[in-house]
């Protein structure tokens, strides 16, 4: 899967990333990562 990011949208994407890096604990990251991969698995099954 590939995602193209328009230059003018890059700042909008990086802003939440900076927020998460500053405020999320390792447990928060692991929980979010698990949720993302669960959703990707559903996409792969066609749901």
PDBQT receptor file of N, H, CA, C and O in Angstrom, charges set to zero:
ATOM      1  N   UNK A   1       0.855  -1.169   0.000  1.00  0.00    +0.000 N 
ATOM      2  CA  UNK A   1       0.000   0.000   0.000  1.00  0.00    +0.000 C 
ATOM      3  C   UNK A   1       0.901   1.233   0.000  1.00  0.00    +0.000 C 
ATOM      4  O   UNK A   1       1.888   1.294   0.734  1.00  0.00    +0.000 OA
ATOM      5  N   UNK A   2       0.557   2.191  -0.815  1.00  0.00    +0.000 N 
ATOM      6  H   UNK A   2      -0.245   2.142  -1.411  1.00  0.00    +0.000 HD
ATOM      7  CA  UNK A   2       1.320   3.438  -0.885  1.00  0.00    +0.000 C 
ATOM      8  C   UNK A   2       0.387   4.618  -0.663  1.00  0.00    +0.000 C 
ATOM      9  O   UNK A   2      -0.773   4.603  -1.077  1.00  0.00    +0.000 OA
ATOM     10  N   UNK A   3       0.909   5.622  -0.012  1.00  0.00    +0.000 N 
ATOM     11  H   UNK A   3       1.851   5.634   0.324  1.00  0.00    +0.000 HD
ATOM     12  CA  UNK A   3       0.140   6.839   0.238  1.00  0.00    +0.000 C 
ATOM     13  C   UNK A   3       0.967   8.019  -0.253  1.00  0.00    +0.000 C 
ATOM     14  O   UNK A   3       2.119   8.192   0.144  1.00  0.00    +0.000 OA
ATOM     15  N   UNK A   4       0.378   8.816  -1.107  1.00  0.00    +0.000 N 
ATOM     16  H   UNK A   4      -0.558   8.676  -1.430  1.00  0.00    +0.000 HD
ATOM     17  CA  UNK A   4       1.029  10.046  -1.556  1.00  0.00    +0.000 C 
ATOM     18  C   UNK A   4       0.560  11.191  -0.675  1.00  0.00    +0.000 C 
ATOM     19  O   UNK A   4      -0.639  11.375  -0.468  1.00  0.00    +0.000 OA
ATOM     20  N   UNK A   5       1.505  11.956  -0.159  1.00  0.00    +0.000 N 
ATOM     21  H   UNK A   5       2.480  11.807  -0.328  1.00  0.00    +0.000 HD
ATOM     22  CA  UNK A   5       1.180  13.094   0.692  1.00  0.00    +0.000 C 
ATOM     23  C   UNK A   5       1.529  14.371  -0.064  1.00  0.00    +0.000 C 
ATOM     24  O   UNK A   5       2.674  14.579  -0.464  1.00  0.00    +0.000 OA
ATOM     25  N   UNK A   6       0.539  15.205  -0.247  1.00  0.00    +0.000 N 
ATOM     26  H   UNK A   6      -0.391  15.035   0.078  1.00  0.00    +0.000 HD
ATOM     27  CA  UNK A   6       0.772  16.484  -0.907  1.00  0.00    +0.000 C 
ATOM     28  C   UNK A   6       1.595  17.380   0.010  1.00  0.00    +0.000 C 
ATOM     29  O   UNK A   6       1.392  17.375   1.224  1.00  0.00    +0.000 OA
ATOM     30  N   UNK A   7       2.519  18.147  -0.556  1.00  0.00    +0.000 N 
ATOM     31  H   UNK A   7       2.684  18.151  -1.543  1.00  0.00    +0.000 HD
ATOM     32  CA  UNK A   7       3.381  18.999   0.276  1.00  0.00    +0.000 C 
ATOM     33  C   UNK A   7       2.601  19.900   1.233  1.00  0.00    +0.000 C 
ATOM     34  O   UNK A   7       3.014  20.088   2.377  1.00  0.00    +0.000 OA
ATOM     35  N   UNK A   8       1.484  20.456   0.777  1.00  0.00    +0.000 N 
ATOM     36  H   UNK A   8       1.149  20.304  -0.153  1.00  0.00    +0.000 HD
ATOM     37  CA  UNK A   8       0.723  21.351   1.649  1.00  0.00    +0.000 C 
ATOM     38  C   UNK A   8       0.012  20.607   2.783  1.00  0.00    +0.000 C 
ATOM     39  O   UNK A   8      -0.440  21.236   3.740  1.00  0.00    +0.000 OA
ATOM     40  N   UNK A   9      -0.093  19.289   2.691  1.00  0.00    +0.000 N 
ATOM     41  H   UNK A   9       0.274  18.778   1.914  1.00  0.00    +0.000 HD
ATOM     42  CA  UNK A   9      -0.750  18.506   3.744  1.00  0.00    +0.000 C 
ATOM     43  C   UNK A   9       0.251  17.935   4.745  1.00  0.00    +0.000 C 
ATOM     44  O   UNK A   9      -0.145  17.420   5.790  1.00  0.00    +0.000 OA
ATOM     45  N   UNK A  10       1.518  18.021   4.441  1.00  0.00    +0.000 N 
ATOM     46  H   UNK A  10       1.840  18.439   3.592  1.00  0.00    +0.000 HD
ATOM     47  CA  UNK A  10       2.532  17.405   5.285  1.00  0.00    +0.000 C 
ATOM     48  C   UNK A  10       2.505  17.950   6.716  1.00  0.00    +0.000 C 
ATOM     49  O   UNK A  10       2.602  17.174   7.666  1.00  0.00    +0.000 OA
ATOM     50  N   UNK A  11       2.376  19.242   6.883  1.00  0.00    +0.000 N 
ATOM     51  H   UNK A  11       2.297  19.872   6.111  1.00  0.00    +0.000 HD
ATOM     52  CA  UNK A  11       2.355  19.835   8.231  1.00  0.00    +0.000 C 
ATOM     53  C   UNK A  11       1.162  19.328   9.031  1.00  0.00    +0.000 C 
ATOM     54  O   UNK A  11       1.278  19.084  10.232  1.00  0.00    +0.000 OA
ATOM     55  N   UNK A  12       0.013  19.168   8.369  1.00  0.00    +0.000 N 
ATOM     56  H   UNK A  12      -0.081  19.366   7.393  1.00  0.00    +0.000 HD
ATOM     57  CA  UNK A  12      -1.171  18.649   9.056  1.00  0.00    +0.000 C 
ATOM     58  C   UNK A  12      -0.937  17.233   9.564  1.00  0.00    +0.000 C 
ATOM     59  O   UNK A  12      -1.479  16.852  10.601  1.00  0.00    +0.000 OA
ATOM     60  N   UNK A  13      -0.148  16.460   8.856  1.00  0.00    +0.000 N 
ATOM     61  H   UNK A  13       0.292  16.770   8.013  1.00  0.00    +0.000 HD
ATOM     62  CA  UNK A  13       0.144  15.094   9.283  1.00  0.00    +0.000 C 
ATOM     63  C   UNK A  13       1.205  15.056  10.372  1.00  0.00    +0.000 C 
ATOM     64  O   UNK A  13       1.142  14.210  11.264  1.00  0.00    +0.000 OA
ATOM     65  N   UNK A  14       2.168  15.949  10.317  1.00  0.00    +0.000 N 
ATOM     66  H   UNK A  14       2.220  16.637   9.593  1.00  0.00    +0.000 HD
ATOM     67  CA  UNK A  14       3.254  15.942  11.296  1.00  0.00    +0.000 C 
ATOM     68  C   UNK A  14       2.831  16.519  12.638  1.00  0.00    +0.000 C 
ATOM     69  O   UNK A  14       3.380  16.132  13.670  1.00  0.00    +0.000 OA
ATOM     70  N   UNK A  15       1.882  17.423  12.650  1.00  0.00    +0.000 N 
ATOM     71  H   UNK A  15       1.436  17.738  11.812  1.00  0.00    +0.000 HD
ATOM     72  CA  UNK A  15       1.441  18.037  13.899  1.00  0.00    +0.000 C 
ATOM     73  C   UNK A  15       0.912  17.004  14.897  1.00  0.00    +0.000 C 
ATOM     74  O   UNK A  15       1.334  17.033  16.053  1.00  0.00    +0.000 OA
ATOM     75  N   UNK A  16       0.011  16.093  14.512  1.00  0.00    +0.000 N 
ATOM     76  H   UNK A  16      -0.331  16.070  13.573  1.00  0.00    +0.000 HD
ATOM     77  CA  UNK A  16      -0.437  15.068  15.462  1.00  0.00    +0.000 C 
ATOM     78  C   UNK A  16       0.703  14.139  15.883  1.00  0.00    +0.000 C 
ATOM     79  O   UNK A  16       0.736  13.671  17.022  1.00  0.00    +0.000 OA
ATOM     80  N   UNK A  17       1.631  13.875  14.974  1.00  0.00    +0.000 N 
ATOM     81  H   UNK A  17       1.605  14.255  14.050  1.00  0.00    +0.000 HD
ATOM     82  CA  UNK A  17       2.756  13.015  15.311  1.00  0.00    +0.000 C 
ATOM     83  C   UNK A  17       3.598  13.659  16.413  1.00  0.00    +0.000 C 
ATOM     84  O   UNK A  17       3.999  12.978  17.358  1.00  0.00    +0.000 OA
ATOM     85  N   UNK A  18       3.867  14.947  16.306  1.00  0.00    +0.000 N 
ATOM     86  H   UNK A  18       3.542  15.500  15.539  1.00  0.00    +0.000 HD
ATOM     87  CA  UNK A  18       4.635  15.648  17.337  1.00  0.00    +0.000 C 
ATOM     88  C   UNK A  18       3.903  15.610  18.674  1.00  0.00    +0.000 C 
ATOM     89  O   UNK A  18       4.522  15.417  19.720  1.00  0.00    +0.000 OA
ATOM     90  N   UNK A  19       2.586  15.794  18.638  1.00  0.00    +0.000 N 
ATOM     91  H   UNK A  19       2.083  15.950  17.789  1.00  0.00    +0.000 HD
ATOM     92  CA  UNK A  19       1.778  15.739  19.852  1.00  0.00    +0.000 C 
ATOM     93  C   UNK A  19       1.913  14.366  20.507  1.00  0.00    +0.000 C 
ATOM     94  O   UNK A  19       2.133  14.260  21.713  1.00  0.00    +0.000 OA
ATOM     95  N   UNK A  20       1.778  13.319  19.695  1.00  0.00    +0.000 N 
ATOM     96  H   UNK A  20       1.599  13.405  18.715  1.00  0.00    +0.000 HD
ATOM     97  CA  UNK A  20       1.850  11.958  20.240  1.00  0.00    +0.000 C 
ATOM     98  C   UNK A  20       3.231  11.663  20.810  1.00  0.00    +0.000 C 
ATOM     99  O   UNK A  20       3.347  11.054  21.874  1.00  0.00    +0.000 OA
ATOM    100  N   UNK A  21       4.275  12.087  20.113  1.00  0.00    +0.000 N 
ATOM    101  H   UNK A  21       4.182  12.581  19.249  1.00  0.00    +0.000 HD
ATOM    102  CA  UNK A  21       5.624  11.833  20.608  1.00  0.00    +0.000 C 
ATOM    103  C   UNK A  21       5.863  12.510  21.951  1.00  0.00    +0.000 C 
ATOM    104  O   UNK A  21       6.566  11.975  22.808  1.00  0.00    +0.000 OA
ATOM    105  N   UNK A  22       5.280  13.683  22.128  1.00  0.00    +0.000 N 
ATOM    106  H   UNK A  22       4.709  14.119  21.431  1.00  0.00    +0.000 HD
ATOM    107  CA  UNK A  22       5.459  14.426  23.375  1.00  0.00    +0.000 C 
ATOM    108  C   UNK A  22       4.651  13.858  24.532  1.00  0.00    +0.000 C 
ATOM    109  O   UNK A  22       5.084  13.945  25.680  1.00  0.00    +0.000 OA
ATOM    110  N   UNK A  23       3.483  13.277  24.256  1.00  0.00    +0.000 N 
ATOM    111  H   UNK A  23       3.131  13.207  23.323  1.00  0.00    +0.000 HD
ATOM    112  CA  UNK A  23       2.542  12.988  25.333  1.00  0.00    +0.000 C 
ATOM    113  C   UNK A  23       2.176  11.523  25.539  1.00  0.00    +0.000 C 
ATOM    114  O   UNK A  23       1.667  11.171  26.603  1.00  0.00    +0.000 OA
ATOM    115  N   UNK A  24       2.416  10.664  24.562  1.00  0.00    +0.000 N 
ATOM    116  H   UNK A  24       2.829  10.950  23.698  1.00  0.00    +0.000 HD
ATOM    117  CA  UNK A  24       1.992   9.275  24.687  1.00  0.00    +0.000 C 
ATOM    118  C   UNK A  24       3.052   8.444  25.400  1.00  0.00    +0.000 C 
ATOM    119  O   UNK A  24       4.251   8.645  25.211  1.00  0.00    +0.000 OA
ATOM    120  N   UNK A  25       2.588   7.511  26.222  1.00  0.00    +0.000 N 
ATOM    121  H   UNK A  25       1.613   7.349  26.376  1.00  0.00    +0.000 HD
ATOM    122  CA  UNK A  25       3.491   6.561  26.864  1.00  0.00    +0.000 C 
ATOM    123  C   UNK A  25       3.711   5.378  25.918  1.00  0.00    +0.000 C 
ATOM    124  O   UNK A  25       3.053   5.264  24.883  1.00  0.00    +0.000 OA
ATOM    125  N   UNK A  26       4.631   4.514  26.286  1.00  0.00    +0.000 N 
ATOM    126  H   UNK A  26       5.165   4.607  27.126  1.00  0.00    +0.000 HD
ATOM    127  CA  UNK A  26       4.864   3.320  25.465  1.00  0.00    +0.000 C 
ATOM    128  C   UNK A  26       3.602   2.464  25.387  1.00  0.00    +0.000 C 
ATOM    129  O   UNK A  26       3.303   1.893  24.338  1.00  0.00    +0.000 OA
ATOM    130  N   UNK A  27       2.864   2.372  26.488  1.00  0.00    +0.000 N 
ATOM    131  H   UNK A  27       3.107   2.836  27.340  1.00  0.00    +0.000 HD
ATOM    132  CA  UNK A  27       1.619   1.600  26.494  1.00  0.00    +0.000 C 
ATOM    133  C   UNK A  27       0.601   2.194  25.522  1.00  0.00    +0.000 C 
ATOM    134  O   UNK A  27      -0.108   1.457  24.837  1.00  0.00    +0.000 OA
ATOM    135  N   UNK A  28       0.529   3.519  25.462  1.00  0.00    +0.000 N 
ATOM    136  H   UNK A  28       1.105   4.117  26.018  1.00  0.00    +0.000 HD
ATOM    137  CA  UNK A  28      -0.378   4.179  24.510  1.00  0.00    +0.000 C 
ATOM    138  C   UNK A  28       0.001   3.829  23.074  1.00  0.00    +0.000 C 
ATOM    139  O   UNK A  28      -0.862   3.537  22.247  1.00  0.00    +0.000 OA
ATOM    140  N   UNK A  29       1.305   3.860  22.789  1.00  0.00    +0.000 N 
ATOM    141  H   UNK A  29       2.006   4.097  23.461  1.00  0.00    +0.000 HD
ATOM    142  CA  UNK A  29       1.774   3.533  21.437  1.00  0.00    +0.000 C 
ATOM    143  C   UNK A  29       1.427   2.099  21.075  1.00  0.00    +0.000 C 
ATOM    144  O   UNK A  29       0.955   1.831  19.969  1.00  0.00    +0.000 OA
ATOM    145  N   UNK A  30       1.657   1.176  22.002  1.00  0.00    +0.000 N 
ATOM    146  H   UNK A  30       2.040   1.393  22.900  1.00  0.00    +0.000 HD
ATOM    147  CA  UNK A  30       1.381  -0.236  21.724  1.00  0.00    +0.000 C 
ATOM    148  C   UNK A  30      -0.106  -0.477  21.500  1.00  0.00    +0.000 C 
ATOM    149  O   UNK A  30      -0.488  -1.255  20.625  1.00  0.00    +0.000 OA
ATOM    150  N   UNK A  31      -0.940   0.183  22.282  1.00  0.00    +0.000 N 
ATOM    151  H   UNK A  31      -0.630   0.815  22.993  1.00  0.00    +0.000 HD
ATOM    152  CA  UNK A  31      -2.389   0.048  22.121  1.00  0.00    +0.000 C 
ATOM    153  C   UNK A  31      -2.831   0.582  20.756  1.00  0.00    +0.000 C 
ATOM    154  O   UNK A  31      -3.629  -0.054  20.068  1.00  0.00    +0.000 OA
ATOM    155  N   UNK A  32      -2.319   1.733  20.373  1.00  0.00    +0.000 N 
ATOM    156  H   UNK A  32      -1.670   2.250  20.932  1.00  0.00    +0.000 HD
ATOM    157  CA  UNK A  32      -2.668   2.320  19.077  1.00  0.00    +0.000 C 
ATOM    158  C   UNK A  32      -2.165   1.451  17.929  1.00  0.00    +0.000 C 
ATOM    159  O   UNK A  32      -2.867   1.249  16.938  1.00  0.00    +0.000 OA
ATOM    160  N   UNK A  33      -0.956   0.943  18.071  1.00  0.00    +0.000 N 
ATOM    161  H   UNK A  33      -0.386   1.107  18.876  1.00  0.00    +0.000 HD
ATOM    162  CA  UNK A  33      -0.391   0.079  17.030  1.00  0.00    +0.000 C 
ATOM    163  C   UNK A  33      -1.238  -1.172  16.847  1.00  0.00    +0.000 C 
ATOM    164  O   UNK A  33      -1.508  -1.588  15.720  1.00  0.00    +0.000 OA
ATOM    165  N   UNK A  34      -1.651  -1.766  17.951  1.00  0.00    +0.000 N 
ATOM    166  H   UNK A  34      -1.432  -1.428  18.867  1.00  0.00    +0.000 HD
ATOM    167  CA  UNK A  34      -2.497  -2.963  17.886  1.00  0.00    +0.000 C 
ATOM    168  C   UNK A  34      -3.819  -2.654  17.187  1.00  0.00    +0.000 C 
ATOM    169  O   UNK A  34      -4.272  -3.431  16.346  1.00  0.00    +0.000 OA
ATOM    170  N   UNK A  35      -4.435  -1.532  17.528  1.00  0.00    +0.000 N 
ATOM    171  H   UNK A  35      -4.067  -0.901  18.211  1.00  0.00    +0.000 HD
ATOM    172  CA  UNK A  35      -5.711  -1.149  16.910  1.00  0.00    +0.000 C 
ATOM    173  C   UNK A  35      -5.544  -0.921  15.409  1.00  0.00    +0.000 C 
ATOM    174  O   UNK A  35      -6.402  -1.317  14.621  1.00  0.00    +0.000 OA
ATOM    175  N   UNK A  36      -4.455  -0.292  15.018  1.00  0.00    +0.000 N 
ATOM    176  H   UNK A  36      -3.758   0.030  15.659  1.00  0.00    +0.000 HD
ATOM    177  CA  UNK A  36      -4.204  -0.038  13.593  1.00  0.00    +0.000 C 
ATOM    178  C   UNK A  36      -4.053  -1.352  12.839  1.00  0.00    +0.000 C 
ATOM    179  O   UNK A  36      -4.651  -1.528  11.777  1.00  0.00    +0.000 OA
ATOM    180  N   UNK A  37      -3.263  -2.275  13.375  1.00  0.00    +0.000 N 
ATOM    181  H   UNK A  37      -2.778  -2.132  14.238  1.00  0.00    +0.000 HD
ATOM    182  CA  UNK A  37      -3.052  -3.537  12.676  1.00  0.00    +0.000 C 
ATOM    183  C   UNK A  37      -4.311  -4.396  12.656  1.00  0.00    +0.000 C 
ATOM    184  O   UNK A  37      -4.518  -5.152  11.707  1.00  0.00    +0.000 OA
ATOM    185  N   UNK A  38      -5.154  -4.298  13.679  1.00  0.00    +0.000 N 
ATOM    186  H   UNK A  38      -4.986  -3.684  14.450  1.00  0.00    +0.000 HD
ATOM    187  CA  UNK A  38      -6.442  -4.998  13.650  1.00  0.00    +0.000 C 
ATOM    188  C   UNK A  38      -7.306  -4.469  12.508  1.00  0.00    +0.000 C 
ATOM    189  O   UNK A  38      -7.937  -5.245  11.792  1.00  0.00    +0.000 OA
ATOM    190  N   UNK A  39      -7.333  -3.157  12.342  1.00  0.00    +0.000 N 
ATOM    191  H   UNK A  39      -6.820  -2.526  12.924  1.00  0.00    +0.000 HD
ATOM    192  CA  UNK A  39      -8.123  -2.558  11.256  1.00  0.00    +0.000 C 
ATOM    193  C   UNK A  39      -7.556  -2.919   9.887  1.00  0.00    +0.000 C 
ATOM    194  O   UNK A  39      -8.315  -3.183   8.955  1.00  0.00    +0.000 OA
ATOM    195  N   UNK A  40      -6.244  -2.934   9.756  1.00  0.00    +0.000 N 
ATOM    196  H   UNK A  40      -5.627  -2.720  10.513  1.00  0.00    +0.000 HD
ATOM    197  CA  UNK A  40      -5.629  -3.328   8.490  1.00  0.00    +0.000 C 
ATOM    198  C   UNK A  40      -5.940  -4.785   8.159  1.00  0.00    +0.000 C 
ATOM    199  O   UNK A  40      -6.139  -5.127   6.993  1.00  0.00    +0.000 OA
ATOM    200  N   UNK A  41      -5.983  -5.636   9.167  1.00  0.00    +0.000 N 
ATOM    201  H   UNK A  41      -5.821  -5.358  10.114  1.00  0.00    +0.000 HD
ATOM    202  CA  UNK A  41      -6.334  -7.037   8.938  1.00  0.00    +0.000 C 
ATOM    203  C   UNK A  41      -7.765  -7.143   8.425  1.00  0.00    +0.000 C 
ATOM    204  O   UNK A  41      -8.049  -7.968   7.557  1.00  0.00    +0.000 OA
ATOM    205  N   UNK A  42      -8.671  -6.318   8.953  1.00  0.00    +0.000 N 
ATOM    206  H   UNK A  42      -8.440  -5.648   9.659  1.00  0.00    +0.000 HD
ATOM    207  CA  UNK A  42     -10.049  -6.312   8.462  1.00  0.00    +0.000 C 
ATOM    208  C   UNK A  42     -10.114  -5.854   7.010  1.00  0.00    +0.000 C 
ATOM    209  O   UNK A  42     -10.878  -6.406   6.218  1.00  0.00    +0.000 OA
ATOM    210  N   UNK A  43      -9.332  -4.868   6.665  1.00  0.00    +0.000 N 
ATOM    211  H   UNK A  43      -8.711  -4.420   7.308  1.00  0.00    +0.000 HD
ATOM    212  CA  UNK A  43      -9.297  -4.388   5.278  1.00  0.00    +0.000 C 
ATOM    213  C   UNK A  43      -8.838  -5.520   4.360  1.00  0.00    +0.000 C 
ATOM    214  O   UNK A  43      -9.393  -5.711   3.278  1.00  0.00    +0.000 OA
ATOM    215  N   UNK A  44      -7.840  -6.256   4.788  1.00  0.00    +0.000 N 
ATOM    216  H   UNK A  44      -7.389  -6.101   5.668  1.00  0.00    +0.000 HD
ATOM    217  CA  UNK A  44      -7.326  -7.363   3.976  1.00  0.00    +0.000 C 
ATOM    218  C   UNK A  44      -8.367  -8.454   3.758  1.00  0.00    +0.000 C 
ATOM    219  O   UNK A  44      -8.333  -9.146   2.741  1.00  0.00    +0.000 OA
ATOM    220  N   UNK A  45      -9.296  -8.614   4.706  1.00  0.00    +0.000 N 
ATOM    221  H   UNK A  45      -9.324  -8.051   5.532  1.00  0.00    +0.000 HD
ATOM    222  CA  UNK A  45     -10.329  -9.638   4.556  1.00  0.00    +0.000 C 
ATOM    223  C   UNK A  45     -11.501  -9.146   3.727  1.00  0.00    +0.000 C 
ATOM    224  O   UNK A  45     -12.368  -9.936   3.354  1.00  0.00    +0.000 OA
ATOM    225  N   UNK A  46     -11.541  -7.855   3.434  1.00  0.00    +0.000 N 
ATOM    226  H   UNK A  46     -10.837  -7.214   3.737  1.00  0.00    +0.000 HD
ATOM    227  CA  UNK A  46     -12.611  -7.312   2.611  1.00  0.00    +0.000 C 
ATOM    228  C   UNK A  46     -13.749  -6.681   3.392  1.00  0.00    +0.000 C 
ATOM    229  O   UNK A  46     -14.747  -6.270   2.798  1.00  0.00    +0.000 OA
ATOM    230  N   UNK A  47     -13.625  -6.594   4.695  1.00  0.00    +0.000 N 
ATOM    231  H   UNK A  47     -12.815  -6.927   5.177  1.00  0.00    +0.000 HD
ATOM    232  CA  UNK A  47     -14.685  -5.969   5.499  1.00  0.00    +0.000 C 
ATOM    233  C   UNK A  47     -14.436  -4.497   5.676  1.00  0.00    +0.000 C 
ATOM    234  O   UNK A  47     -15.226  -3.812   6.325  1.00  0.00    +0.000 OA
TER     235      UNK A  47
